[in-house]
């Protein structure tokens, strides 16, 4: 069974979790209003080759919250996942 140990933790996983946590927190604190262009692979005859999504401040906060949750999950998984101790 794994324990929360920094010594046996995955350092890249902890770094990735921390970066995601900080980036998500920044998006929540300063939510941008942006237009995101999604290119389509196979456009139909009635649509354009790019689809535009308007990201409002509320939706940006939601995406930031998802990023924070993913960062916390990855960080805790990196700490908790059972690993063999390095000599």
Biopython code that builds the backbone (N, CA, C, O; Angstrom):
import numpy as np
from Bio.PDB.StructureBuilder import StructureBuilder

atoms = [
    (1, "UNK", "N", (0.845, -1.171, 0.000)),
    (1, "UNK", "CA", (0.000, 0.000, 0.000)),
    (1, "UNK", "C", (0.892, 1.236, 0.000)),
    (1, "UNK", "O", (1.892, 1.276, 0.717)),
    (2, "UNK", "N", (0.546, 2.230, -0.785)),
    (2, "UNK", "CA", (1.364, 3.427, -0.901)),
    (2, "UNK", "C", (1.147, 4.394, 0.246)),
    (2, "UNK", "O", (0.102, 4.391, 0.897)),
    (3, "UNK", "N", (2.131, 5.204, 0.477)),
    (3, "UNK", "CA", (2.034, 6.254, 1.490)),
    (3, "UNK", "C", (2.410, 7.575, 0.847)),
    (3, "UNK", "O", (3.050, 7.602, -0.205)),
    (4, "UNK", "N", (2.017, 8.661, 1.474)),
    (4, "UNK", "CA", (2.376, 9.979, 0.968)),
    (4, "UNK", "C", (3.814, 10.268, 1.370)),
    (4, "UNK", "O", (4.081, 10.660, 2.507)),
    (5, "UNK", "N", (4.732, 10.076, 0.444)),
    (5, "UNK", "CA", (6.146, 10.255, 0.738)),
    (5, "UNK", "C", (6.796, 11.049, -0.380)),
    (5, "UNK", "O", (6.708, 10.677, -1.551)),
    (6, "UNK", "N", (7.453, 12.155, -0.013)),
    (6, "UNK", "CA", (8.127, 12.965, -1.019)),
    (6, "UNK", "C", (9.357, 12.246, -1.549)),
    (6, "UNK", "O", (9.730, 12.421, -2.710)),
    (7, "UNK", "N", (9.991, 11.436, -0.703)),
    (7, "UNK", "CA", (11.230, 10.767, -1.110)),
    (7, "UNK", "C", (11.001, 9.773, -2.240)),
    (7, "UNK", "O", (11.828, 9.668, -3.145)),
    (8, "UNK", "N", (9.900, 9.047, -2.201)),
    (8, "UNK", "CA", (9.611, 8.064, -3.245)),
    (8, "UNK", "C", (8.648, 8.603, -4.298)),
    (8, "UNK", "O", (8.205, 7.851, -5.166)),
    (9, "UNK", "N", (8.322, 9.874, -4.238)),
    (9, "UNK", "CA", (7.356, 10.459, -5.175)),
    (9, "UNK", "C", (7.989, 10.666, -6.545)),
    (9, "UNK", "O", (9.209, 10.755, -6.677)),
    (10, "UNK", "N", (7.146, 10.738, -7.546)),
    (10, "UNK", "CA", (7.581, 11.043, -8.903)),
    (10, "UNK", "C", (7.781, 12.553, -9.009)),
    (10, "UNK", "O", (6.815, 13.315, -8.973)),
    (11, "UNK", "N", (9.025, 12.980, -9.139)),
    (11, "UNK", "CA", (9.317, 14.419, -9.183)),
    (11, "UNK", "C", (8.730, 15.097, -10.426)),
    (11, "UNK", "O", (8.181, 16.192, -10.301)),
    (12, "UNK", "N", (8.820, 14.491, -11.631)),
    (12, "UNK", "CA", (8.158, 15.127, -12.779)),
    (12, "UNK", "C", (6.645, 15.229, -12.605)),
    (12, "UNK", "O", (6.036, 16.208, -13.036)),
    (13, "UNK", "N", (6.037, 14.224, -11.976)),
    (13, "UNK", "CA", (4.599, 14.278, -11.727)),
    (13, "UNK", "C", (4.232, 15.392, -10.767)),
    (13, "UNK", "O", (3.233, 16.086, -10.960)),
    (14, "UNK", "N", (5.048, 15.564, -9.721)),
    (14, "UNK", "CA", (4.811, 16.666, -8.779)),
    (14, "UNK", "C", (4.965, 18.014, -9.467)),
    (14, "UNK", "O", (4.178, 18.931, -9.231)),
    (15, "UNK", "N", (5.983, 18.135, -10.321)),
    (15, "UNK", "CA", (6.206, 19.395, -11.036)),
    (15, "UNK", "C", (5.037, 19.697, -11.971)),
    (15, "UNK", "O", (4.549, 20.826, -12.016)),
    (16, "UNK", "N", (4.588, 18.684, -12.719)),
    (16, "UNK", "CA", (3.456, 18.878, -13.628)),
    (16, "UNK", "C", (2.194, 19.261, -12.861)),
    (16, "UNK", "O", (1.458, 20.154, -13.279)),
    (17, "UNK", "N", (1.942, 18.586, -11.739)),
    (17, "UNK", "CA", (0.777, 18.922, -10.924)),
    (17, "UNK", "C", (0.841, 20.339, -10.393)),
    (17, "UNK", "O", (-0.168, 21.044, -10.375)),
    (18, "UNK", "N", (2.037, 20.768, -9.953)),
    (18, "UNK", "CA", (2.200, 22.129, -9.440)),
    (18, "UNK", "C", (1.995, 23.166, -10.539)),
    (18, "UNK", "O", (1.353, 24.191, -10.311)),
    (19, "UNK", "N", (2.533, 22.908, -11.728)),
    (19, "UNK", "CA", (2.357, 23.844, -12.848)),
    (19, "UNK", "C", (0.881, 23.959, -13.222)),
    (19, "UNK", "O", (0.387, 25.059, -13.468)),
    (20, "UNK", "N", (0.176, 22.827, -13.266)),
    (20, "UNK", "CA", (-1.250, 22.859, -13.591)),
    (20, "UNK", "C", (-2.044, 23.583, -12.512)),
    (20, "UNK", "O", (-2.981, 24.320, -12.821)),
    (21, "UNK", "N", (-1.678, 23.380, -11.253)),
    (21, "UNK", "CA", (-2.352, 24.048, -10.144)),
    (21, "UNK", "C", (-2.168, 25.562, -10.229)),
    (21, "UNK", "O", (-3.129, 26.312, -10.063)),
    (22, "UNK", "N", (-0.949, 26.011, -10.483)),
    (22, "UNK", "CA", (-0.669, 27.453, -10.569)),
    (22, "UNK", "C", (-1.352, 28.063, -11.794)),
    (22, "UNK", "O", (-1.930, 29.146, -11.704)),
    (23, "UNK", "N", (-1.287, 27.374, -12.941)),
    (23, "UNK", "CA", (-1.922, 27.898, -14.155)),
    (23, "UNK", "C", (-3.441, 27.980, -13.993)),
    (23, "UNK", "O", (-4.057, 28.965, -14.401)),
    (24, "UNK", "N", (-4.040, 26.958, -13.406)),
    (24, "UNK", "CA", (-5.488, 26.989, -13.168)),
    (24, "UNK", "C", (-5.878, 28.080, -12.196)),
    (24, "UNK", "O", (-6.900, 28.740, -12.378)),
    (25, "UNK", "N", (-5.070, 28.276, -11.159)),
    (25, "UNK", "CA", (-5.326, 29.362, -10.211)),
    (25, "UNK", "C", (-5.239, 30.726, -10.869)),
    (25, "UNK", "O", (-6.020, 31.625, -10.555)),
    (26, "UNK", "N", (-4.277, 30.883, -11.793)),
    (26, "UNK", "CA", (-4.149, 32.155, -12.513)),
    (26, "UNK", "C", (-5.356, 32.398, -13.412)),
    (26, "UNK", "O", (-5.824, 33.530, -13.531)),
    (27, "UNK", "N", (-5.861, 31.342, -14.044)),
    (27, "UNK", "CA", (-7.045, 31.495, -14.902)),
    (27, "UNK", "C", (-8.267, 31.848, -14.064)),
    (27, "UNK", "O", (-9.109, 32.635, -14.496)),
    (28, "UNK", "N", (-8.369, 31.271, -12.866)),
    (28, "UNK", "CA", (-9.493, 31.604, -11.986)),
    (28, "UNK", "C", (-9.377, 33.043, -11.492)),
    (28, "UNK", "O", (-10.375, 33.761, -11.432)),
    (29, "UNK", "N", (-8.160, 33.468, -11.136)),
    (29, "UNK", "CA", (-7.964, 34.819, -10.602)),
    (29, "UNK", "C", (-8.143, 35.890, -11.673)),
    (29, "UNK", "O", (-8.750, 36.929, -11.416)),
    (30, "UNK", "N", (-7.619, 35.644, -12.871)),
    (30, "UNK", "CA", (-7.699, 36.614, -13.967)),
    (30, "UNK", "C", (-8.285, 35.930, -15.189)),
    (30, "UNK", "O", (-7.546, 35.592, -16.113)),
    (31, "UNK", "N", (-9.618, 35.713, -15.217)),
    (31, "UNK", "CA", (-10.220, 34.970, -16.331)),
    (31, "UNK", "C", (-10.221, 35.787, -17.622)),
    (31, "UNK", "O", (-10.701, 36.921, -17.645)),
    (32, "UNK", "N", (-9.683, 35.209, -18.694)),
    (32, "UNK", "CA", (-9.689, 35.935, -19.971)),
    (32, "UNK", "C", (-10.995, 35.705, -20.729)),
    (32, "UNK", "O", (-11.659, 34.685, -20.547)),
    (33, "UNK", "N", (-11.348, 36.648, -21.566)),
    (33, "UNK", "CA", (-12.437, 36.454, -22.528)),
    (33, "UNK", "C", (-11.772, 36.376, -23.887)),
    (33, "UNK", "O", (-11.248, 37.371, -24.388)),
    (34, "UNK", "N", (-11.793, 35.197, -24.484)),
    (34, "UNK", "CA", (-11.073, 34.995, -25.740)),
    (34, "UNK", "C", (-11.943, 34.242, -26.733)),
    (34, "UNK", "O", (-12.957, 33.644, -26.372)),
    (35, "UNK", "N", (-11.526, 34.286, -27.988)),
    (35, "UNK", "CA", (-12.130, 33.479, -29.042)),
    (35, "UNK", "C", (-11.144, 32.375, -29.391)),
    (35, "UNK", "O", (-9.976, 32.641, -29.674)),
    (36, "UNK", "N", (-11.617, 31.143, -29.372)),
    (36, "UNK", "CA", (-10.774, 29.997, -29.699)),
    (36, "UNK", "C", (-11.233, 29.450, -31.039)),
    (36, "UNK", "O", (-12.417, 29.174, -31.231)),
    (37, "UNK", "N", (-10.298, 29.293, -31.964)),
    (37, "UNK", "CA", (-10.601, 28.756, -33.290)),
    (37, "UNK", "C", (-10.257, 27.271, -33.306)),
    (37, "UNK", "O", (-9.107, 26.890, -33.092)),
    (38, "UNK", "N", (-11.270, 26.432, -33.562)),
    (38, "UNK", "CA", (-11.074, 24.986, -33.633)),
    (38, "UNK", "C", (-11.110, 24.572, -35.102)),
    (38, "UNK", "O", (-12.168, 24.631, -35.728)),
    (39, "UNK", "N", (-9.978, 24.157, -35.662)),
    (39, "UNK", "CA", (-10.021, 23.685, -37.053)),
    (39, "UNK", "C", (-10.727, 22.334, -37.132)),
    (39, "UNK", "O", (-10.548, 21.480, -36.264)),
    (40, "UNK", "N", (-11.521, 22.150, -38.166)),
    (40, "UNK", "CA", (-12.225, 20.882, -38.346)),
    (40, "UNK", "C", (-11.452, 20.019, -39.332)),
    (40, "UNK", "O", (-10.825, 20.527, -40.261)),
    (41, "UNK", "N", (-11.503, 18.728, -39.123)),
    (41, "UNK", "CA", (-10.755, 17.816, -39.988)),
    (41, "UNK", "C", (-11.496, 17.600, -41.298)),
    (41, "UNK", "O", (-10.916, 17.710, -42.379)),
    (42, "UNK", "N", (-12.782, 17.293, -41.191)),
    (42, "UNK", "CA", (-13.589, 17.064, -42.391)),
    (42, "UNK", "C", (-14.789, 17.996, -42.369)),
    (42, "UNK", "O", (-15.838, 17.629, -41.839)),
    (43, "UNK", "N", (-14.662, 19.181, -42.924)),
    (43, "UNK", "CA", (-15.806, 20.100, -42.907)),
    (43, "UNK", "C", (-16.910, 19.616, -43.844)),
    (43, "UNK", "O", (-16.645, 19.024, -44.890)),
    (44, "UNK", "N", (-18.132, 19.877, -43.451)),
    (44, "UNK", "CA", (-19.260, 19.522, -44.312)),
    (44, "UNK", "C", (-19.474, 20.637, -45.330)),
    (44, "UNK", "O", (-18.800, 21.666, -45.296)),
    (45, "UNK", "N", (-20.405, 20.418, -46.219)),
    (45, "UNK", "CA", (-20.676, 21.412, -47.255)),
    (45, "UNK", "C", (-21.311, 22.671, -46.676)),
    (45, "UNK", "O", (-21.254, 23.731, -47.300)),
    (46, "UNK", "N", (-21.914, 22.572, -45.497)),
    (46, "UNK", "CA", (-22.631, 23.701, -44.923)),
    (46, "UNK", "C", (-21.875, 24.394, -43.795)),
    (46, "UNK", "O", (-22.401, 25.325, -43.186)),
    (47, "UNK", "N", (-20.655, 23.958, -43.507)),
    (47, "UNK", "CA", (-19.915, 24.587, -42.412)),
    (47, "UNK", "C", (-18.577, 25.108, -42.913)),
    (47, "UNK", "O", (-18.108, 24.749, -43.993)),
    (48, "UNK", "N", (-17.993, 25.945, -42.113)),
    (48, "UNK", "CA", (-16.697, 26.503, -42.463)),
    (48, "UNK", "C", (-15.597, 25.555, -42.007)),
    (48, "UNK", "O", (-15.864, 24.567, -41.323)),
    (49, "UNK", "N", (-14.367, 25.856, -42.386)),
    (49, "UNK", "CA", (-13.258, 24.982, -42.002)),
    (49, "UNK", "C", (-12.802, 25.239, -40.572)),
    (49, "UNK", "O", (-12.059, 24.432, -40.013)),
    (50, "UNK", "N", (-13.227, 26.342, -39.972)),
    (50, "UNK", "CA", (-12.887, 26.624, -38.579)),
    (50, "UNK", "C", (-14.150, 26.928, -37.796)),
    (50, "UNK", "O", (-15.035, 27.643, -38.266)),
    (51, "UNK", "N", (-14.218, 26.375, -36.596)),
    (51, "UNK", "CA", (-15.332, 26.643, -35.700)),
    (51, "UNK", "C", (-14.814, 27.565, -34.608)),
    (51, "UNK", "O", (-13.744, 27.320, -34.050)),
    (52, "UNK", "N", (-15.547, 28.611, -34.297)),
    (52, "UNK", "CA", (-15.114, 29.596, -33.311)),
    (52, "UNK", "C", (-15.915, 29.406, -32.030)),
    (52, "UNK", "O", (-17.142, 29.311, -32.055)),
    (53, "UNK", "N", (-15.198, 29.353, -30.912)),
    (53, "UNK", "CA", (-15.831, 29.233, -29.594)),
    (53, "UNK", "C", (-15.510, 30.494, -28.801)),
    (53, "UNK", "O", (-14.344, 30.858, -28.654)),
    (54, "UNK", "N", (-16.529, 31.152, -28.297)),
    (54, "UNK", "CA", (-16.334, 32.326, -27.451)),
    (54, "UNK", "C", (-16.241, 31.857, -26.003)),
    (54, "UNK", "O", (-17.219, 31.364, -25.440)),
    (55, "UNK", "N", (-15.063, 32.013, -25.405)),
    (55, "UNK", "CA", (-14.848, 31.608, -24.015)),
    (55, "UNK", "C", (-15.124, 32.818, -23.130)),
    (55, "UNK", "O", (-14.374, 33.794, -23.149)),
    (56, "UNK", "N", (-16.202, 32.746, -22.355)),
    (56, "UNK", "CA", (-16.555, 33.836, -21.446)),
    (56, "UNK", "C", (-15.749, 33.707, -20.156)),
    (56, "UNK", "O", (-15.042, 32.719, -19.956)),
    (57, "UNK", "N", (-15.857, 34.707, -19.284)),
    (57, "UNK", "CA", (-15.124, 34.657, -18.016)),
    (57, "UNK", "C", (-15.613, 33.507, -17.137)),
    (57, "UNK", "O", (-14.812, 32.869, -16.454)),
    (58, "UNK", "N", (-16.903, 33.241, -17.147)),
    (58, "UNK", "CA", (-17.435, 32.128, -16.359)),
    (58, "UNK", "C", (-16.916, 30.781, -16.840)),
    (58, "UNK", "O", (-16.553, 29.922, -16.036)),
    (59, "UNK", "N", (-16.884, 30.604, -18.150)),
    (59, "UNK", "CA", (-16.375, 29.352, -18.694)),
    (59, "UNK", "C", (-14.869, 29.233, -18.476)),
    (59, "UNK", "O", (-14.360, 28.136, -18.248)),
    (60, "UNK", "N", (-14.155, 30.356, -18.545)),
    (60, "UNK", "CA", (-12.715, 30.332, -18.269)),
    (60, "UNK", "C", (-12.456, 29.925, -16.821)),
    (60, "UNK", "O", (-11.514, 29.182, -16.544)),
    (61, "UNK", "N", (-13.288, 30.409, -15.898)),
    (61, "UNK", "CA", (-13.149, 29.997, -14.492)),
    (61, "UNK", "C", (-13.430, 28.503, -14.335)),
    (61, "UNK", "O", (-12.762, 27.829, -13.552)),
    (62, "UNK", "N", (-14.406, 27.984, -15.070)),
    (62, "UNK", "CA", (-14.692, 26.548, -15.036)),
    (62, "UNK", "C", (-13.498, 25.752, -15.545)),
    (62, "UNK", "O", (-13.097, 24.769, -14.922)),
    (63, "UNK", "N", (-12.923, 26.170, -16.680)),
    (63, "UNK", "CA", (-11.746, 25.483, -17.214)),
    (63, "UNK", "C", (-10.577, 25.576, -16.234)),
    (63, "UNK", "O", (-9.830, 24.612, -16.066)),
    (64, "UNK", "N", (-10.415, 26.730, -15.588)),
    (64, "UNK", "CA", (-9.364, 26.884, -14.584)),
    (64, "UNK", "C", (-9.581, 25.964, -13.396)),
    (64, "UNK", "O", (-8.626, 25.386, -12.876)),
    (65, "UNK", "N", (-10.832, 25.820, -12.959)),
    (65, "UNK", "CA", (-11.143, 24.908, -11.860)),
    (65, "UNK", "C", (-10.847, 23.460, -12.224)),
    (65, "UNK", "O", (-10.353, 22.695, -11.396)),
    (66, "UNK", "N", (-11.151, 23.085, -13.466)),
    (66, "UNK", "CA", (-10.819, 21.729, -13.923)),
    (66, "UNK", "C", (-9.312, 21.523, -13.947)),
    (66, "UNK", "O", (-8.828, 20.442, -13.612)),
    (67, "UNK", "N", (-8.570, 22.549, -14.340)),
    (67, "UNK", "CA", (-7.110, 22.461, -14.362)),
    (67, "UNK", "C", (-6.548, 22.338, -12.955)),
    (67, "UNK", "O", (-5.609, 21.574, -12.729)),
    (68, "UNK", "N", (-7.111, 23.084, -12.004)),
    (68, "UNK", "CA", (-6.680, 22.975, -10.602)),
    (68, "UNK", "C", (-6.964, 21.570, -10.078)),
    (68, "UNK", "O", (-6.109, 20.966, -9.430)),
    (69, "UNK", "N", (-8.156, 21.047, -10.352)),
    (69, "UNK", "CA", (-8.508, 19.702, -9.882)),
    (69, "UNK", "C", (-7.584, 18.648, -10.486)),
    (69, "UNK", "O", (-7.153, 17.729, -9.789)),
    (70, "UNK", "N", (-7.279, 18.774, -11.770)),
    (70, "UNK", "CA", (-6.370, 17.821, -12.411)),
    (70, "UNK", "C", (-4.967, 17.929, -11.825)),
    (70, "UNK", "O", (-4.298, 16.914, -11.629)),
    (71, "UNK", "N", (-4.515, 19.156, -11.541)),
    (71, "UNK", "CA", (-3.198, 19.336, -10.938)),
    (71, "UNK", "C", (-3.105, 18.726, -9.555)),
    (71, "UNK", "O", (-2.098, 18.105, -9.214)),
    (72, "UNK", "N", (-4.155, 18.900, -8.752)),
    (72, "UNK", "CA", (-4.175, 18.298, -7.413)),
    (72, "UNK", "C", (-4.177, 16.778, -7.529)),
    (72, "UNK", "O", (-3.459, 16.100, -6.794)),
    (73, "UNK", "N", (-4.974, 16.241, -8.441)),
    (73, "UNK", "CA", (-5.033, 14.791, -8.622)),
    (73, "UNK", "C", (-3.674, 14.233, -9.046)),
    (73, "UNK", "O", (-3.213, 13.237, -8.489)),
    (74, "UNK", "N", (-3.034, 14.868, -10.024)),
    (74, "UNK", "CA", (-1.731, 14.382, -10.493)),
    (74, "UNK", "C", (-0.685, 14.497, -9.394)),
    (74, "UNK", "O", (0.136, 13.596, -9.221)),
    (75, "UNK", "N", (-0.709, 15.604, -8.646)),
    (75, "UNK", "CA", (0.241, 15.763, -7.543)),
    (75, "UNK", "C", (0.055, 14.716, -6.465)),
    (75, "UNK", "O", (1.031, 14.127, -5.999)),
    (76, "UNK", "N", (-1.190, 14.473, -6.060)),
    (76, "UNK", "CA", (-1.448, 13.453, -5.037)),
    (76, "UNK", "C", (-1.138, 12.052, -5.542)),
    (76, "UNK", "O", (-0.624, 11.221, -4.792)),
    (77, "UNK", "N", (-1.442, 11.785, -6.793)),
    (77, "UNK", "CA", (-1.117, 10.480, -7.357)),
    (77, "UNK", "C", (0.392, 10.276, -7.408)),
    (77, "UNK", "O", (0.879, 9.171, -7.169)),
    (78, "UNK", "N", (1.136, 11.338, -7.720)),
    (78, "UNK", "CA", (2.595, 11.239, -7.751)),
    (78, "UNK", "C", (3.160, 10.980, -6.362)),
    (78, "UNK", "O", (4.169, 10.289, -6.220)),
    (79, "UNK", "N", (2.518, 11.529, -5.342)),
    (79, "UNK", "CA", (2.970, 11.288, -3.966)),
    (79, "UNK", "C", (2.551, 9.915, -3.454)),
    (79, "UNK", "O", (3.306, 9.271, -2.725)),
    (80, "UNK", "N", (1.368, 9.466, -3.823)),
    (80, "UNK", "CA", (0.774, 8.289, -3.201)),
    (80, "UNK", "C", (1.074, 6.983, -3.928)),
    (80, "UNK", "O", (1.105, 5.927, -3.296)),
    (81, "UNK", "N", (1.293, 7.028, -5.232)),
    (81, "UNK", "CA", (1.448, 5.796, -6.004)),
    (81, "UNK", "C", (2.586, 4.955, -5.442)),
    (81, "UNK", "O", (3.685, 5.467, -5.230)),
    (82, "UNK", "N", (2.338, 3.665, -5.198)),
    (82, "UNK", "CA", (3.387, 2.828, -4.610)),
    (82, "UNK", "C", (4.568, 2.658, -5.558)),
    (82, "UNK", "O", (4.403, 2.292, -6.722)),
    (83, "UNK", "N", (5.749, 2.927, -5.043)),
    (83, "UNK", "CA", (6.984, 2.805, -5.809)),
    (83, "UNK", "C", (8.034, 2.151, -4.933)),
    (83, "UNK", "O", (7.925, 2.143, -3.707)),
    (84, "UNK", "N", (9.029, 1.615, -5.565)),
    (84, "UNK", "CA", (10.160, 1.062, -4.818)),
    (84, "UNK", "C", (11.097, 2.199, -4.459)),
    (84, "UNK", "O", (11.308, 3.108, -5.262)),
    (85, "UNK", "N", (11.649, 2.157, -3.284)),
    (85, "UNK", "CA", (12.567, 3.214, -2.861)),
    (85, "UNK", "C", (13.850, 3.134, -3.667)),
    (85, "UNK", "O", (14.359, 2.048, -3.945)),
    (86, "UNK", "N", (14.362, 4.290, -4.035)),
    (86, "UNK", "CA", (15.607, 4.379, -4.790)),
    (86, "UNK", "C", (16.786, 4.285, -3.828)),
    (86, "UNK", "O", (16.757, 4.922, -2.775)),
    (87, "UNK", "N", (17.814, 3.518, -4.151)),
    (87, "UNK", "CA", (18.974, 3.440, -3.236)),
    (87, "UNK", "C", (19.803, 4.701, -3.255)),
    (87, "UNK", "O", (20.804, 4.792, -2.545)),
]
sb = StructureBuilder()
sb.init_structure("model")
sb.init_model(0)
sb.init_chain("A")
sb.init_seg("    ")
for serial, (resi, resn, name, xyz) in enumerate(atoms, 1):
    if name == "N":
        sb.init_residue(resn, " ", resi, " ")
    sb.init_atom(name, np.array(xyz, "f"), 0.0, 1.0, " ", f" {name:<3s}", serial, name[0])
structure = sb.get_structure()
